[in-house]
Each structure stands twice: as C-alpha cells, then as structure tokens.
C-alpha cells in the first residue's frame, strides 16, 4: 500500500491483507489503521473504513472461535476412536475406585471385628 489505490478490487484485496493483522488489534490501533488506509486509498470517510475494519475483525474472531470449536470436537472424536479417556472420565473413575476402596475397607473392618 504505497500510494493511492485506483482499483476497487485492489482496495478490497489490500484491506483484506491488512485486516489479517488487525484481528488482534485494539480499538486505538484500528482507528489509526483506518486513517492510514483512508488516506492512501483516497476514501472520503475514515468512519467507513473504521467500520469495515471493525466488522472484519469481529468476523475473524467469530471464525476463529468456530474453527477452534471444530478442532476441539475433532480431537475429542479422535481420542474416543483411539479409546482414550477424557480428564473428566478419568477423574470419575478415580472417584469410583476410591469409593470402592472405602467400602472394601469398611467390609474388612466389620469382618475382623465379628
């Protein structure tokens, strides 16, 4: 983005490339980037650019959350397919074993005293 952008398609491409780095930016940085893009692309309204950037950042955040959720689901499915247990399942089994050990201890104690 060295000079003014004359082609709307080029502007959209450059906005998309710039917005990749925007996903983690704060509101202040988005404002600054919007001003720079507006100045270099001869866009009259900085507010329009700012709103486009904010919408795109929100879209990417939602997409990242969706992809993260899908990845977690796939990992869980793979773990089940491989016969691996989850932390919750292991904790539940550990609790059940402790309960059984306690019951066995009580039974042994009762049989020793009888």
Order of alpha helices (4+ residues) and beta strands (2+ residues): alpha-alpha-alpha-alpha
